[in-house]
Amino acid sequence: MSPFRAFWNSPVGPKTTHFWGPISNWGLVASGLADTQKPPEMISGNMTGAMCVCSALLMRFAWMVQPRNYLLLVCHASNETVQLYQLSRFVKAQGYLDQKKEEAKEQ
């Protein structure tokens, strides 16, 4: 059997949601990467935090489901990285880190 046919008929191949779910989720990663070029004032802290929690939970799901869905795991690990970067931009723009430094200097 050819490698292509084996992939086509595998339990995580293109005939299944184990394949198309992660492929469509790469849109979240692409969108997050595109948003890194926008000003940090446009970032929603609540939504970014929710995306971080969601991606973390879905990474665990991708690891625990049988057969393991490595494509989904990599997709959500990438999204987690992008969203954590966005969250750090949000925190810096809101001045939370500056307040902590000022409080530390006062003490």
C-alpha positions in Angstrom: 0.0 0.0 0.0 1.3 3.4 -0.9 2.1 6.0 1.8 -0.6 8.3 0.4 -3.2 5.6 0.5 -2.3 4.7 4.0 -2.6 8.4 5.1 -5.9 8.7 3.2 -7.4 5.8 5.0 -5.9 6.4 8.4 -8.1 7.2 11.4 -6.7 10.7 11.4 -6.6 11.2 7.7 -8.4 13.6 5.4 -11.7 11.6 5.6 -12.1 12.5 9.3 -12.8 15.4 11.5 -9.4 14.5 13.2 -7.9 16.1 10.1 -10.3 18.9 9.1 -10.9 20.2 12.6 -7.2 21.2 13.2 -6.9 22.4 9.6 -9.7 24.9 10.1 -8.3 25.9 13.6 -5.1 27.1 11.9 -7.2 30.1 11.0 -7.2 31.2 14.6 -3.4 31.1 14.6 -3.2 33.1 11.4 -5.6 35.6 12.7 -3.6 36.0 16.0 -0.4 36.5 14.0 -2.1 39.1 11.8 -3.3 40.9 15.0 0.3 41.3 16.3 0.7 44.1 13.7 -2.2 46.0 15.2 -1.9 48.5 18.1 -2.1 46.9 21.5 -4.9 49.2 22.5 -7.2 47.1 20.3 -6.5 43.9 22.2 -9.4 42.5 24.3 -7.8 41.2 27.5 -10.9 39.1 28.3 -11.0 37.5 24.9 -7.3 36.8 24.7 -7.4 35.3 28.2 -10.3 33.1 27.1 -8.4 32.0 24.0 -5.4 31.1 26.2 -7.6 28.9 28.5 -9.4 27.3 25.5 -6.2 26.4 23.7 -4.7 25.0 26.9 -7.8 22.8 27.4 -7.8 21.7 23.8 -4.1 20.8 23.9 -4.9 18.4 26.7 -7.9 17.0 24.8 -5.7 16.5 21.7 -3.2 14.5 23.8 -5.8 12.4 25.6 -8.1 11.5 22.7 -7.5 8.2 20.9 -5.9 8.1 18.4 -3.8 11.0 19.6 -4.3 14.1 17.4 -0.9 15.6 17.0 -2.1 18.0 14.3 -4.6 19.5 16.8 -2.0 19.5 19.5 0.5 21.5 17.4 -2.3 23.8 16.2 -3.4 24.7 19.7 0.2 25.0 21.0 0.8 27.5 18.3 -2.3 29.4 19.1 -1.4 29.3 22.9 1.9 30.9 22.0 0.4 33.6 19.9 -2.3 34.4 22.4 0.2 34.6 25.3 2.2 37.0 23.3 -0.9 39.1 22.6 -1.8 38.9 26.4 1.7 40.2 27.2 1.2 43.1 24.8 -2.1 43.9 26.4 -0.7 43.9 29.9 2.2 46.2 28.9 -0.2 48.5 27.1 -2.5 48.8 30.1 0.5 49.7 32.3 0.1 46.8 34.7 3.9 46.1 34.7 4.7 49.7 35.2 2.5 49.9 38.3 4.3 46.9 39.8 7.7 48.5 39.3 6.5 51.8 40.9 5.1 49.9 43.9 8.4 48.0 44.3 10.4 51.2 44.2 8.2 52.9 46.8 8.7 50.1 49.3 
